[in-house]
Amino acid sequence: MSTQPRVDPFRDFNFRLEIDNLPVAAFSEVSGLSSDGDTVDYRTGVDIPLTARKLPGLRKFGPVTLKRGMVNDSSLWDWYRNIATGSADRRNGSVILMDEARNDVLRWNLEAAWPNKIEGPTLNATGTEVAFESVELIVEDITLEVA
């Protein structure tokens, strides 16, 4: 019998978002907290095996997609408008995962984020669903902090 305490994984529904200069950012979905990279093939003329070495190349992050129910708040659209009109309005932010007691446990820090795409809701006169908006953020870096 194991004497180690049981460690359950965290649930995905208990999170919040903080972004510089945005009011309360209550989002129902966040996706795209990812990192990927290119590989660079390298081979010298004196390598004995006839294969290329694989070296790490440039890292790529995101895009991070945020979704929320439409409310009487235009802050995302205003931020998008700043970018669309040429302002360099990059902001830092964090996606914070909380445990059942609402204590912070993990934090994904987003650096130099800016909205590249924004979508209003799909409207249907016969539907009863919540009207959702979404925004796609381009980020230069994502780091993970364990609280």
Secondary structure, 3 states (H helix, E strand, C coil): CCCCCCCCCCCCCCEEEEECCCCCECCCEEECCCEEEEEEEECCCCCCCCCCEEEEEEEEECCEEEEEECCCCCHHHHHHHHHHCCCCCCEEEEEEEECCCCCEEEEEEEEEEEEEEEECCCCCCCCCCCCEEEEEEECCEEEEEEC
